[in-house]
Amino acid sequence: MTLRAAFLASALMMAGAGSAHAQDATAPAAAAKVNVTQGAAVMDAKGGAVGTIASVTGDVAVIDTGMVKASVPTSSFAQSDKGLLIGMTKAELETAAKGASADQKEQFLASLAPGLAVSDASGGAVGTIEAIEGDMVTIATPNAKAKLPKASLAQGPNGPVIGMTQAQLEAAVKATTPPAG
């Protein structure tokens, strides 16, 4: 189940749980205002702690469980007298978030292609992907070529990122290259 499907199921479960109470209310349940704010505690339907709201941007809240941070549509929350409720336990949310993270990493690695620019963690230029062979990526800098495992690249704001600067990568290549002659 994708993370999005899990949250949709969560929202539907929460809506179903609140429908018995909605019959007594003068306003429809959908009109109830849920106040999703940074720092608010989040609990599951049985009152178990799930985490806290780390941030809210538009209609997406980030729940910090202490193990993972998961982005959740604000429509997935219900309000109780004790705080915010979500239709997933802490363990279910962490499992869904870890699965989504693994899926994103897999999609990123599959998107790597020759010609893509590679940068360091600070956004500095390192080189470009020259070739991909199985689980290895060849990165060409102006002064060297390095073969790295695909897993050593991460998704950055502008494309692939490695944990070395161009100078560090070139120095590592030079240190592992046997002297000529």
GUSE-12695 format. One record per atom (N, C-alpha, C, CB): x, y, z; residue in one letter. Coordinates in steps of 0.2 Angstrom, whole numbers, padded with zeros to 4 digits, always signed. Glycine has a CB too. Example, Ala and Ser with C-alpha at 12.3 -4.5 7.8 and 13.67 -1.06 7.14 Angstrom:
2
+0066-0028+0039A+0062-0022+0039A+0066-0016+0039A+0057-0022+0045A+0064-0011+0035S+0068-0005+0036S+0064+0000+0039S+0070-0003+0029S
//
This chain:
181
+0004-0006+0000M+0000+0000+0000M+0004+0006+0000M-0005+0000+0006M+0003+0011-0004T+0007+0017-0004T+0005+0021+0001T+0006+0021-0011T+0010+0026+0003L+0009+0030+0009L+0002+0034+0007L+0015+0035+0010L+0001+0037+0001R-0004+0041+0000R-0011+0037+0001R-0004+0043-0008R-0011+0030-0001A-0017+0026+0000A-0018+0025+0007A-0016+0019-0004A-0012+0024+0011A-0013+0023+0018A-0016+0029+0021A-0006+0021+0021A-0015+0035+0019F-0017+0041+0022F-0025+0042+0020F-0013+0047+0020F-0026+0040+0014L-0033+0040+0012L-0037+0036+0016L-0034+0039+0004L-0035+0029+0017A-0038+0025+0021A-0039+0027+0028A-0035+0018+0021A-0034+0031+0030S-0034+0034+0037S-0040+0039+0037S-0027+0037+0039S-0040+0043+0032A-0045+0048+0032A-0052+0045+0032A-0044+0053+0026A-0053+0040+0028L-0059+0037+0028L-0061+0033+0034L-0059+0032+0022L-0056+0030+0038M-0058+0027+0044M-0060+0032+0049M-0051+0023+0047M-0056+0038+0049M-0058+0043+0054M-0065+0046+0052M-0052+0049+0054M-0066+0047+0046A-0073+0050+0044A-0078+0045+0046A-0073+0051+0037A-0077+0038+0046G-0082+0033+0048G-0083+0033+0055G-0080+0026+0045G-0077+0034+0059A-0077+0034+0066A-0081+0040+0069A-0070+0034+0069A-0081+0045+0065G-0085+0051+0068G-0092+0052+0065G-0081+0057+0065G-0094+0047+0061S-0101+0048+0058S-0106+0047+0063S-0102+0043+0052S-0105+0043+0068A-0110+0041+0073A-0112+0048+0077A-0108+0036+0078A-0106+0052+0078H-0107+0058+0082H-0110+0063+0078H-0100+0060+0085H-0109+0063+0071A-0111+0068+0067A-0118+0069+0066A-0108+0067+0060A-0122+0063+0068Q-0129+0063+0067Q-0132+0067+0072Q-0132+0056+0068Q-0129+0068+0078D-0131+0072+0083D-0130+0080+0082D-0129+0070+0090D-0125+0081+0078A-0122+0088+0078A-0127+0092+0073A-0115+0088+0075A-0127+0099+0074T-0132+0103+0069T-0128+0104+0063T-0134+0109+0073T-0121+0104+0063A-0117+0105+0057A-0114+0098+0054A-0112+0110+0058A-0114+0098+0048P-0110+0092+0045P-0103+0091+0048P-0110+0092+0038P-0101+0084+0049A-0095+0083+0051A-0089+0086+0047A-0094+0075+0051A-0090+0086+0040A-0085+0089+0036A-0084+0096+0038A-0087+0088+0029A-0089+0100+0041A-0088+0107+0042A-0084+0108+0049A-0094+0110+0043A-0083+0103+0053A-0079+0103+0059A-0072+0106+0057A-0079+0096+0063A-0070+0111+0061K-0063+0113+0060K-0058+0109+0064K-0063+0121+0062K-0053+0107+0061V-0048+0103+0064V-0042+0108+0064V-0046+0096+0060V-0039+0110+0070N-0034+0114+0071N-0027+0111+0071N-0034+0119+0077N-0024+0110+0065V-0017+0106+0064V-0012+0112+0064V-0017+0102+0057V-0008+0112+0070T-0003+0117+0071T+0003+0114+0073T-0006+0122+0076T+0009+0117+0072Q+0015+0115+0074Q+0015+0114+0082Q+0021+0120+0072Q+0018+0108+0084G+0019+0107+0091G+0013+0103+0094G+0020+0113+0095G+0008+0102+0090A+0002+0099+0093A+0003+0091+0093A-0004+0100+0088A+0001+0088+0098A+0002+0081+0099A-0003+0077+0095A+0000+0079+0107A-0001+0071+0092V-0005+0067+0088V-0006+0060+0091V-0002+0067+0081V-0012+0058+0091M-0013+0051+0094M-0017+0047+0089M-0018+0052+0101M-0017+0041+0090D-0021+0036+0086D-0028+0036+0089D-0018+0029+0086D-0032+0032+0086A-0039+0032+0087A-0041+0029+0095A-0043+0028+0083A-0036+0025+0097K-0037+0023+0104K-0033+0027+0109K-0034+0016+0104K-0030+0033+0107G-0027+0037+0112G-0020+0036+0113G-0030+0037+0118G-0017+0032+0109G-0010+0030+0109G-0006+0036+0106G-0008+0024+0106G+0000+0038+0109A+0004+0043+0106A+0007+0041+0099A+0010+0045+0111A+0006+0045+0094V+0009+0044+0088V+0015+0049+0087V+0004+0045+0082V+0015+0055+0089G+0020+0060+0088G+0018+0067+0089G+0024+0059+0081G+0022+0072+0086T+0020+0079+0086T+0020+0082+0079T+0024+0083+0091T+0016+0087+0078I+0017+0090+0072I+0023+0095+0072I+0010+0095+0071I+0028+0093+0067A+0034+0096+0067A+0033+0103+0062A+0039+0092+0063A+0029+0103+0057S+0028+0108+0053S+0021+0108+0049S+0033+0110+0049S+0018+0113+0047V+0012+0113+0043V+0014+0118+0037V+0006+0115+0047V+0013+0115+0031T+0014+0119+0025T+0008+0118+0021T+0021+0118+0021T+0004+0123+0020G-0002+0122+0016G-0007+0117+0019G-0001+0121+0009G-0008+0112+0015D-0013+0107+0017D-0009+0100+0019D-0018+0105+0012D-0003+0101+0021V+0002+0095+0023V+0005+0097+0029V+0007+0094+0017V+0004+0092+0034A+0007+0092+0040A+0013+0087+0041A+0002+0091+0046A+0018+0088+0044V+0024+0083+0045V+0023+0081+0052V+0031+0087+0043V+0022+0075+0053I+0022+0072+0060I+0029+0069+0061I+0016+0066+0060I+0032+0071+0067D+0038+0068+0069D+0036+0063+0075D+0043+0074+0072D+0038+0056+0073T+0037+0051+0078T+0043+0050+0083T+0035+0045+0075T+0048+0053+0081G+0054+0052+0085G+0059+0047+0081G+0053+0049+0092G+0056+0043+0076M+0060+0039+0072M+0059+0041+0065M+0057+0032+0073M+0054+0044+0063V+0053+0046+0056V+0049+0053+0056V+0049+0041+0052V+0049+0056+0050K+0045+0062+0049K+0041+0060+0043K+0049+0068+0048K+0034+0060+0044A+0030+0058+0038A+0025+0064+0037A+0026+0052+0041A+0025+0066+0030S+0020+0071+0028S+0013+0068+0027S+0023+0074+0021S+0008+0071+0030V+0002+0069+0030V-0003+0074+0028V+0000+0066+0037V-0008+0073+0024P-0013+0078+0022P-0017+0080+0029P-0018+0076+0017P-0018+0087+0029T-0021+0089+0035T-0028+0087+0036T-0021+0097+0035T-0031+0085+0030S-0038+0082+0030S-0038+0075+0033S-0040+0081+0023S-0032+0072+0035S-0032+0065+0038S-0033+0066+0045S-0025+0062+0036S-0033+0072+0048F-0034+0072+0055F-0041+0074+0057F-0029+0078+0058F-0042+0071+0063A-0049+0073+0067A-0047+0076+0073A-0053+0066+0068A-0051+0080+0076Q-0050+0083+0082Q-0054+0080+0088Q-0052+0091+0082Q-0050+0079+0094S-0054+0076+0099S-0053+0081+0105S-0051+0069+0101S-0056+0080+0111D-0055+0084+0116D-0047+0084+0119D-0060+0082+0122D-0044+0078+0117K-0037+0078+0119K-0032+0080+0114K-0036+0070+0121K-0034+0082+0108G-0029+0084+0103G-0031+0081+0096G-0022+0082+0105G-0026+0080+0092L-0027+0078+0085L-0027+0070+0085L-0021+0081+0081L-0031+0067+0081L-0031+0060+0080L-0030+0059+0073L-0038+0057+0082L-0027+0053+0072I-0025+0050+0065I-0027+0043+0065I-0018+0051+0063I-0029+0040+0060G-0032+0033+0060G-0026+0028+0059G-0036+0032+0054G-0020+0030+0061M-0014+0025+0061M-0011+0025+0068M-0009+0027+0055M-0008+0019+0070T-0004+0019+0076T+0003+0022+0074T-0004+0012+0079T+0007+0023+0079K+0014+0025+0078K+0017+0020+0073K+0017+0026+0085K+0017+0014+0075A+0020+0009+0071A+0018+0008+0064A+0019+0002+0075A+0012+0009+0063E+0009+0009+0056E+0011+0015+0052E+0001+0009+0056E+0012+0021+0055L+0014+0027+0052L+0021+0026+0050L+0013+0033+0056L+0025+0024+0055E+0033+0023+0054E+0034+0018+0048E+0036+0021+0060E+0030+0013+0048T+0031+0008+0043T+0029+0011+0036T+0027+0001+0044T+0024+0014+0036A+0022+0017+0029A+0027+0022+0027A+0015+0021+0030A+0029+0027+0032A+0034+0032+0030A+0041+0028+0027A+0036+0036+0036A+0043+0023+0031K+0049+0020+0029K+0048+0017+0022K+0051+0014+0034K+0042+0014+0021G+0041+0011+0014G+0041+0016+0009G+0034+0007+0014G+0038+0022+0010A+0038+0027+0005A+0045+0030+0004A+0033+0033+0008A+0049+0030+0009S+0056+0033+0008S+0060+0028+0004S+0059+0034+0015S+0059+0021+0005A+0062+0016+0001A+0060+0017-0006A+0061+0009+0004A+0053+0018-0007D+0051+0019-0014D+0054+0025-0018D+0043+0019-0014D+0054+0030-0014Q+0057+0036-0017Q+0064+0035-0019Q+0056+0042-0012Q+0068+0032-0014K+0075+0031-0016K+0076+0026-0022K+0079+0027-0010K+0072+0021-0022E+0072+0017-0028E+0070+0021-0035E+0067+0011-0027E+0065+0025-0034Q+0064+0029-0040Q+0069+0034-0042Q+0057+0033-0039Q+0072+0037-0037F+0078+0041-0038F+0084+0038-0042F+0080+0045-0032F+0086+0032-0039L+0091+0028-0042L+0090+0026-0049L+0093+0022-0038L+0083+0024-0050A+0081+0022-0057A+0082+0028-0062A+0074+0019-0057A+0081+0034-0059S+0081+0040-0064S+0088+0043-0066S+0077+0046-0060S+0093+0040-0062L+0100+0042-0064L+0101+0040-0071L+0105+0039-0059L+0105+0045-0075A+0106+0044-0082A+0113+0048-0083A+0100+0047-0086A+0116+0046-0088P+0122+0049-0091P+0120+0057-0093P+0125+0046-0097P+0125+0061-0091G+0124+0068-0092G+0121+0072-0086G+0119+0069-0098G+0118+0069-0081L+0116+0073-0076L+0122+0076-0072L+0112+0068-0071L+0121+0082-0069A+0126+0085-0065A+0125+0082-0058A+0125+0093-0065A+0131+0082-0055V+0131+0079-0048V+0134+0085-0044V+0136+0073-0048V+0131+0086-0038S+0134+0091-0034S+0136+0088-0027S+0129+0097-0033S+0139+0093-0023D+0141+0090-0016D+0135+0093-0011D+0147+0093-0013D+0135+0091-0005A+0130+0093+0000A+0129+0100+0000A+0132+0090+0006A+0133+0104-0001S+0133+0112-0001S+0130+0115-0008S+0139+0115+0001S+0129+0110-0013G+0127+0113-0019G+0132+0114-0024G+0123+0119-0018G+0139+0113-0022G+0144+0114-0026G+0145+0109-0032G+0151+0115-0023G+0147+0111-0038A+0147+0106-0043A+0153+0101-0042A+0149+0110-0050A+0152+0095-0043V+0157+0090-0043V+0158+0087-0050V+0154+0084-0038V+0154+0086-0054G+0155+0083-0060G+0148+0081-0063G+0160+0077-0060G+0149+0076-0068T+0143+0073-0071T+0143+0066-0072T+0142+0076-0079T+0137+0063-0072I+0137+0056-0073I+0139+0054-0080I+0130+0053-0071I+0144+0050-0081E+0147+0048-0087E+0144+0041-0090E+0154+0048-0087E+0143+0037-0085A+0140+0030-0087A+0137+0027-0081A+0146+0026-0090A+0133+0022-0082I+0130+0018-0077I+0130+0011-0079I+0122+0020-0075I+0133+0007-0075E+0134+0000-0076E+0132-0004-0070E+0142-0002-0078E+0126-0007-0070G+0123-0011-0065G+0122-0006-0059G+0128-0017-0063G+0125-0008-0053D+0125-0004-0047D+0130+0002-0046D+0124-0008-0041D+0134+0003-0052M+0140+0007-0051M+0138+0013-0056M+0146+0004-0053M+0141+0019-0054V+0140+0025-0058V+0147+0028-0058V+0135+0030-0054V+0148+0030-0065T+0155+0034-0066T+0153+0041-0066T+0158+0031-0073T+0157+0045-0062I+0156+0052-0061I+0163+0055-0064I+0155+0054-0054I+0162+0059-0069A+0168+0063-0072A+0168+0070-0069A+0167+0063-0080A+0174+0071-0067T+0175+0078-0065T+0180+0081-0070T+0179+0079-0057T+0182+0087-0070P+0187+0090-0075P+0193+0087-0074P+0188+0097-0073P+0195+0084-0069N+0202+0081-0068N+0202+0073-0067N+0206+0084-0063N+0196+0070-0066A+0196+0063-0064A+0190+0060-0066A+0198+0062-0057A+0190+0053-0065K+0184+0049-0066K+0184+0044-0060K+0184+0045-0073K+0178+0044-0057A+0177+0040-0051A+0171+0035-0052A+0176+0044-0045A+0172+0029-0050K+0167+0024-0051K+0164+0023-0043K+0169+0017-0054K+0158+0025-0042L+0155+0024-0036L+0148+0020-0036L+0153+0031-0033L+0147+0017-0030P+0140+0013-0030P+0134+0018-0031P+0140+0010-0023P+0129+0016-0034K+0123+0020-0035K+0121+0023-0028K+0118+0017-0039K+0121+0018-0023A+0118+0020-0017A+0122+0026-0013A+0119+0014-0012A+0128+0028-0016S+0131+0033-0013S+0129+0040-0015S+0139+0033-0014S+0124+0040-0020L+0121+0046-0022L+0114+0047-0019L+0120+0046-0030L+0112+0053-0017A+0106+0055-0014A+0102+0060-0018A+0107+0057-0007A+0096+0061-0017Q+0092+0066-0021Q+0093+0072-0017Q+0085+0064-0021Q+0096+0077-0021G+0097+0084-0018G+0091+0088-0021G+0104+0086-0020G+0091+0095-0020P+0086+0099-0022P+0087+0101-0030P+0087+0106-0019P+0093+0100-0032N+0094+0101-0040N+0097+0095-0043N+0099+0106-0040N+0096+0089-0040G+0098+0083-0044G+0102+0078-0039G+0102+0084-0050G+0106+0074-0042P+0111+0069-0038P+0116+0073-0034P+0114+0064-0042P+0117+0071-0028V+0122+0074-0023V+0126+0068-0020V+0118+0077-0017V+0132+0069-0019I+0137+0065-0016I+0140+0068-0009I+0143+0062-0020I+0143+0064-0005G+0145+0067+0001G+0152+0069+0001G+0145+0062+0006G+0155+0071-0005M+0161+0074-0006M+0161+0080-0011M+0166+0068-0009M+0166+0084-0010T+0167+0090-0014T+0171+0087-0020T+0171+0096-0011T+0171+0091-0026Q+0175+0089-0031Q+0182+0088-0030Q+0174+0095-0037Q+0185+0092-0025A+0192+0091-0023A+0193+0085-0019A+0194+0097-0019A+0188+0083-0015Q+0189+0077-0011Q+0188+0071-0016Q+0184+0077-0006Q+0184+0071-0020L+0183+0066-0025L+0189+0065-0029L+0177+0067-0029L+0192+0070-0032E+0198+0070-0036E+0204+0067-0032E+0200+0076-0039E+0204+0069-0025A+0210+0067-0021A+0209+0060-0020A+0210+0071-0014A+0203+0057-0019A+0202+0050-0017A+0204+0046-0023A+0194+0049-0015A+0202+0048-0029V+0204+0045-0036V+0211+0045-0036V+0201+0048-0042V+0215+0050-0035K+0222+0050-0036K+0225+0046-0031K+0225+0058-0034K+0223+0045-0025A+0225+0041-0019A+0225+0034-0021A+0222+0043-0013A+0220+0032-0025T+0219+0025-0027T+0221+0023-0033T+0211+0023-0026T+0224+0028-0037T+0227+0026-0044T+0234+0024-0043T+0226+0032-0049T+0236+0018-0045P+0243+0017-0045P+0248+0021-0049P+0244+0009-0047P+0254+0023-0047P+0258+0027-0051P+0260+0024-0058P+0264+0029-0047P+0261+0028-0063A+0262+0025-0070A+0270+0023-0070A+0261+0031-0075A+0271+0017-0073G+0278+0015-0075G+0280+0010-0070G+0282+0021-0075G
//
